Amino acid sequence: MSEKSNKKLSLFHITWPIFIEFLLYIMMGTADTIMLSQYSDNSVGAVGISNQIQNFIILLFGIVVTGTTILISQNLGAENKKAAFEIGRTSISLNIVIGIALSLVLFISAPFALKLLNTTPELMSEAKAYLQITSAFLFIQALIMTASGIIRSHGFTRQTMYATLAMNLINVIGNYLFIFGPFGIPVLGVTGVAISTVVSRAIGLSILFIFLIRKVKQPIHFRHLFYFPKEHVKKLLKIGVPAAGEGLFYNTQQLTIVAFIGLLGTMFINTRIYVFNLIFYILLFSLAIGQGTQIIVGRHIGAGENEKAYKQVMRSLKIGMFISLMIAAIFYIVGEPLLSRFTDNAEIISLGLGLLLLTIILEPGRALNLVINNSLRAAGDVKFPVYMGAIFMWGVSVPTAYILGVHFGFGLYGIWIGYILDEWLRGLAMLWRWRSRVWEKMALVKTKKQTET
């Protein structure tokens, strides 16, 4: 890479639009929660459980997206733009097929999936309505993720931020119309929120495709919609399947723990949803730094600049852990008024504050995981994070959550302790792996230096 391109891909330049984009995504979810909480606490629970199921499906879209981001970054670092464009076309084709297939599966199986999570009777009707409407069009989210990944990999992180801003505005307007019913519009509650979600995603996807064609110069024609060259598909799956394996462990961990919480009662389900709405704001700093670092590390690896990649990760790690600690502490200090925005239930607010206190310990460990995990994948070391995910999520977090949370009756406090042990132990294992520098031999493309020699 030239000195100029390195400057353009500084951590701050890449990360701040990703941070705003993630912030807008989280605000979209929070807006749904706040608006629905004025309508009904049960509606909040119904949407929360439905989104938990959808997140499980969305991670499968990430099989292609993760490989796309890493391969495009490494190819651009190696100055092979032709391969980068071909990978972009392939990823769009794959996620169209995967997205439509999974949308159909989830639409049909929605009632069964909700029962599997011990969804309480008072939540079932609304949860089913929301899940079936949004899942029917979930393929749109697959394409949003793919287009965003391609655009970000080329360094145009502001463009994905603009598309997310548009989605947010449309979603909030739609929620207001269907929940509060101004101008004689029928009050549709959860159904209205589902419609608003689908419409905002469709418009956001249109904006992303405009950026993809005009800014990235990614050629998209009808004949490219079913473009499956074996070489690129193989590489995408080589990265994406292990990455999805880790996501699978995480989401099944979360689904299992949600089922544990379902045994405790609706109040505990709602408390978790409200607290997670706040935790997402803390988490987004680590997510943004992790994503930005992944793009930069991929470019360095493609250019054969391993030492720069190593040092970048260590810098990003210090920044991410410090910021997450500070933000978690601030959220605890102002936790009571924040939780009061969601509910006036004193028991929920008290329990939520206790969980926010534990979150001060949790979040630096999560930052440790996110930064190094993304960096290992960017370097081509895709299997190690999966093994660690299996060991610590299912060997530590889930058993601890059940034993402390359910068996010994510590409830959500016991479940949070399981989260803490998982993140810190797994994060330290990731740090050991990065410092071992085994990843230096795992580049997925022929680097620029190798090409020159």
Buried (B, 14 or more C-beta within 10 A) or exposed (E): BEEEBBEEBEBEBBBBBBBBBBBBBBBBBBBBBBBBBEBBBBBBBBBBBBBBBBBBBBBBBBBBBBBBBBBBBBBBBBBBEEBBBBBBBBBBBBBBBBBEEBBBBBBEBBBEBBEEBBBBEBBBEBBBBBBBBBBBBBBBBBBBBBBBBBBBBBBBBBBBBBBBBBBBBBBBEBBBBBBEBEEEEEEBBBBBBBBBBBBBBBBBBEBBBEBBEEEBEBEBEEEBEEBEEEEBBEBBBBBBBBBBBBBBBBBBBBBBBBBBBBEBEBBBBBBBBBBBBBBBBBBBBBBBBBBBBBBBBBBBBBBBBBEBBBEBBBBBBEBBBEBBBBBBBEBBEEBEEBBBBBBEBEEBBEBBBBBBBBBBBBBBBBBBBBBBBBBBBBBBBBBBBBBBBBBBBBEBBBEBBBBBBBEEEBBBBBBBBBBBBBBBBBBBBBBEBBEEEEBBEBBBBBBBEEEEE
